[in-house]
Amino acid sequence: MAVASLLGRAVDFVGRTRPCYKVMPQHDPVMLREILEILPLRPGAVVVDGTLGLGGHSAEMLERISPGGTLFGFDWDESMLEIARARLTSDSGSSVRLIHDEFGSIAEHVDCPVDAILLDLGLNSAQVDDPSRGISFKDDGPLDMRMDRSRGEPASALLNRWTMQQIEQALWDYGDERWARNIARKIVERRKESPLRTTNDLVDCVLAAIPVGARDKRIHPATRSFQAIRIVVNGELEGLEKALHSSASCLASGGVLAVLSYHSGEDRIVKTAFRELSQRGEYEELMRKPLTPTQEEIARNPRSRSAKLRAIKRKA
């Protein structure tokens, strides 16, 4: 199995399959049982975790492909790779290769064929709970939102530059925010007095734009706005369909690509891509409707509540 030294940076090491838990952020991998049942994991298999995060899914996958397996882990955030590296350190003879790049480049780094690919399109807890990233509205911090802080522009730069129409369109398209126009107007008004710099600045704009009586009682009023702006900042939907087709092309005969999505925009793209692949005759969808978390999992891990799992298999 070869790793190309193109856009990313790969680190190969061999180790013990049991995860090593020292001081690490808390992490509850979403729909783990369902994923382990769907993916063809066996000793010696070659698998890809295209969105490694804290390595929760990968630790369980690695245990099932040992001995003799190979795990490729991709993440566009180097700090997540460092945490996953500690978690996946082991001594079984299986190979772990960590690559600093996004999952859209799997075909560039991995010499096919691959038995299983997992793409978890959600955020991991360490990113959400880190105030310095500005992803969450729960704690005040810099209005950044970038997954990879070595490139791109922070959210503050975009919100202080975009026109009112651009802000409104982003909130509507990626957050389904029905108060998008009011929120966009407040942001433009606010930045005339002082540029938006922190997450609290954005929260204040949202709260000022949405009447108290019209707020959704189930979620914080800023939830949709933060989601929408984060998606744009990171280009999360740009090229997603192409990346799904590219990933599917890496599958071996009988190989499975499983994808976890968390909002309607993502799920529509995954659904469309899988339908297109299945119509070619070379692939088959493993379920017509996506699987969702059990009520027990949602009670244990509320962040899983919007997850949808779809999977496609390359025919023998």
C-alpha positions in Angstrom: 0.0 0.0 0.0 1.6 3.3 -1.1 1.1 6.8 0.2 1.7 9.7 -2.2 3.5 12.7 -0.9 1.3 15.3 -2.6 -0.8 17.7 -0.6 -0.6 16.2 2.8 1.9 14.8 5.2 1.8 11.1 6.2 3.2 9.4 9.3 3.4 5.6 9.4 3.7 3.6 12.5 2.9 0.1 13.8 1.4 -0.6 17.2 -1.1 -2.1 19.6 -4.7 -2.3 18.5 -6.2 -1.4 21.9 -6.6 2.4 22.2 -4.3 4.2 24.6 -6.3 6.5 26.8 -4.3 9.0 28.8 -5.4 12.6 29.1 -7.7 13.1 26.2 -10.9 15.1 25.4 -14.1 13.2 25.9 -15.4 11.6 22.7 -18.4 9.5 22.0 -18.2 8.3 18.3 -21.7 8.6 16.7 -23.6 5.5 15.6 -20.6 3.3 16.3 -22.5 0.0 16.6 -24.3 0.5 13.2 -21.0 1.5 11.5 -19.2 -1.5 12.7 -22.0 -3.8 11.5 -22.1 -2.2 8.0 -18.3 -2.0 7.3 -16.6 -5.2 6.2 -13.9 -5.3 8.9 -11.8 -8.3 9.2 -8.1 -9.1 10.0 -5.8 -7.9 7.2 -8.4 -5.5 5.8 -7.4 -2.0 4.4 -9.7 0.7 5.7 -9.9 4.5 5.5 -11.2 6.9 8.1 -11.5 10.1 6.0 -12.5 12.3 9.0 -10.3 11.0 11.8 -11.0 13.5 14.5 -10.2 12.1 17.9 -9.9 8.6 16.5 -12.9 7.1 18.2 -14.3 5.2 15.2 -10.8 4.4 14.1 -9.8 2.7 17.4 -12.6 0.3 17.0 -12.0 -0.3 13.3 -8.3 -0.9 14.0 -9.1 -3.6 16.6 -11.2 -5.5 14.1 -8.7 -5.4 11.2 -5.8 -6.7 13.3 -3.5 -8.5 12.8 -2.1 -7.4 9.5 -4.6 -4.6 8.6 -3.9 -1.1 7.4 -5.7 2.0 8.6 -5.4 5.3 6.8 -6.6 8.3 8.8 -7.2 11.7 7.2 -7.8 15.0 8.9 -7.4 18.6 7.9 -6.6 19.6 11.5 -3.1 18.8 12.7 -4.1 19.0 16.3 -6.6 16.3 15.8 -4.0 14.1 14.2 -1.8 14.5 17.3 -4.6 13.4 19.6 -5.5 10.4 17.4 -1.8 9.4 17.1 -1.7 8.9 20.9 -5.0 7.1 20.9 -4.1 4.7 18.1 -0.5 3.8 19.4 -0.3 0.0 19.7 1.8 -3.2 19.1 -0.3 -5.7 17.0 1.5 -5.4 13.7 -1.3 -3.5 12.0 -0.2 -0.3 10.2 -1.6 3.1 10.9 -0.9 6.0 8.5 -2.0 9.5 9.4 -2.4 12.0 6.7 -2.8 15.8 7.1 -5.3 16.4 4.3 -9.1 16.4 3.7 -11.0 13.3 2.6 -11.5 14.6 -0.9 -7.9 13.6 -1.6 -8.1 10.0 -0.5 -7.5 8.7 -4.1 -4.3 10.8 -4.2 -2.8 9.3 -1.1 -4.1 5.7 -1.0 -3.2 3.1 -3.5 -6.5 1.3 -4.0 -8.3 -1.0 -3.5 -9.8 -0.3 0.0 -12.2 -2.6 1.9 -14.0 0.1 3.9 -14.2 3.9 4.0 -15.9 6.0 6.7 -16.7 9.7 6.4 -18.1 11.4 9.4 -19.1 14.8 8.2 -19.8 16.2 11.7 -17.6 18.1 14.1 -15.8 16.3 17.0 -16.3 17.4 20.6 -12.7 18.7 21.0 -13.3 21.2 18.2 -16.7 22.3 19.4 -15.7 22.7 23.0 -12.5 24.7 22.3 -13.4 28.4 22.7 -10.3 29.4 20.8 -11.9 28.0 17.6 -15.0 30.0 17.8 -17.2 27.1 16.5 -19.6 27.1 19.4 -21.7 30.0 20.8 -21.5 28.6 24.4 -18.3 30.3 25.3 -16.9 33.6 24.1 -13.9 33.3 21.9 -12.4 34.6 18.6 -14.8 34.4 15.7 -12.7 32.0 13.7 -14.5 28.7 12.9 -11.7 27.3 10.7 -11.0 23.6 11.0 -7.5 24.1 9.6 -6.2 27.4 11.0 -3.2 27.3 8.8 -5.2 28.4 5.8 -8.3 30.3 4.7 -10.0 33.3 6.3 -11.7 33.3 9.8 -15.4 33.9 10.0 -14.9 37.4 11.3 -13.1 38.5 8.2 -15.9 37.2 6.0 -18.7 38.7 8.1 -17.0 42.1 8.2 -16.5 42.1 4.4 -19.6 40.4 2.9 -22.5 42.4 1.6 -25.9 42.0 3.4 -27.1 39.9 0.5 -24.2 37.5 0.8 -24.7 37.0 4.5 -28.4 36.5 4.1 -27.9 33.9 1.3 -25.3 32.0 3.4 -27.7 31.8 6.4 -30.6 30.7 4.2 -28.7 28.2 2.1 -26.6 26.5 4.8 -28.6 27.0 7.9 -32.3 27.1 6.7 -32.5 30.3 8.8 -35.8 31.9 8.2 -34.6 35.1 10.0 -31.6 35.3 7.7 -32.5 38.8 6.4 -33.0 40.3 9.8 -29.7 38.7 11.1 -27.8 39.9 8.1 -29.1 43.4 8.5 -28.1 43.4 12.2 -24.6 42.2 11.4 -24.1 45.0 8.8 -25.5 47.6 11.3 -23.3 46.3 14.1 -20.0 46.3 12.1 -20.5 50.0 11.2 -20.0 50.7 14.9 -17.3 48.1 15.6 -16.1 45.0 13.6 -17.3 41.6 14.7 -14.4 39.9 16.5 -15.9 37.4 18.9 -18.5 34.7 19.1 -20.5 36.8 21.5 -20.6 39.6 18.9 -22.3 37.3 16.5 -24.7 35.9 19.1 -25.7 39.4 20.1 -26.6 40.2 16.4 -28.7 37.0 16.2 -30.5 37.7 19.5 -31.2 41.3 18.4 -32.6 40.1 15.1 -35.0 37.3 16.2 -38.0 38.3 18.4 -38.2 36.5 21.6 -41.6 35.0 20.9 -40.5 33.7 17.5 -37.5 31.7 18.8 -37.3 27.9 18.5 -37.6 26.6 22.1 -35.7 23.4 21.2 -32.4 25.0 20.1 -30.4 28.1 20.8 -31.4 31.0 18.4 -27.8 31.2 17.1 -27.5 27.5 16.2 -28.4 27.8 12.6 -26.3 30.9 12.0 -23.2 29.4 13.5 -23.7 26.2 11.4 -24.2 28.1 8.2 -21.2 30.4 8.6 -19.0 27.5 9.7 -19.9 25.5 6.6 -19.0 28.5 4.3 -15.8 29.3 6.2 -14.5 25.7 5.7 -16.1 25.0 2.3 -17.7 21.9 3.8 -20.1 21.3 0.9 -17.8 22.4 -1.9 -16.7 19.4 -3.9 -18.5 17.0 -1.5 -20.3 15.1 -4.3 -17.0 14.8 -6.3 -15.2 13.6 -3.2 -17.9 10.9 -2.7 -17.5 9.6 -6.2 -13.7 9.7 -5.9 -13.9 7.8 -2.6 -16.2 5.1 -4.0 -13.8 4.5 -6.9 -11.2 3.4 -4.3 -13.3 0.6 -3.0 -12.3 -3.0 -3.6 -14.9 -5.5 -4.8 -17.3 -5.9 -1.9 -16.0 -2.7 -0.3 -18.3 -0.3 1.6 -18.4 3.5 1.8 -20.3 4.7 4.8 -21.2 8.4 5.4 -22.5 10.2 8.5 -24.2 13.5 7.7 -25.8 16.0 10.1 -27.9 18.5 8.2 -30.2 18.5 5.2 -27.7 20.0 2.8 -25.1 17.3 3.4 -27.7 14.5 3.4 -29.1 15.6 0.0 -25.7 15.6 -1.6 -24.9 12.1 -0.1 -28.2 10.8 -1.2 -27.8 12.1 -4.8 -24.3 10.9 -5.1 -25.2 7.4 -4.0 -28.2 7.2 -6.3 -26.0 8.2 -9.2 -23.4 5.6 -8.3 -26.0 2.8 -7.9 -27.6 3.7 -11.3 -24.2 2.9 -12.9 -24.7 -0.7 -11.9 -21.3 -1.1 -10.3 -22.5 -0.1 -6.8 -25.5 -0.8 -4.7 -27.1 1.2 -1.8 -27.3 -0.8 1.4 -30.4 1.1 2.6 -33.0 3.1 0.8 -33.5 5.3 3.8 -30.8 6.5 6.2 -30.3 5.0 9.6 -30.6 7.3 12.5 -29.4 7.1 16.2 -31.4 5.2 18.7 -33.1 7.1 21.5 -30.7 5.6 23.9 -27.7 7.0 22.0 -29.4 10.4 21.7 -30.0 10.5 25.5 -26.3 9.6 26.0 -24.9 11.9 23.3 -27.3 14.7 22.3 -25.0 15.8 19.6 -25.9 12.7 17.6 -29.6 13.6 17.3 -29.4 14.9 13.7 -27.1 12.2 12.4 -28.0 10.2 9.3 -26.0 7.1 8.1 -26.0 6.0 4.5 -23.8 3.4 2.9 -23.0 2.1 -0.6 -21.2 -1.2 -1.6 -19.1 -2.0 -4.6 -20.5 -5.1 -6.2 -18.4 -8.2 -6.6 
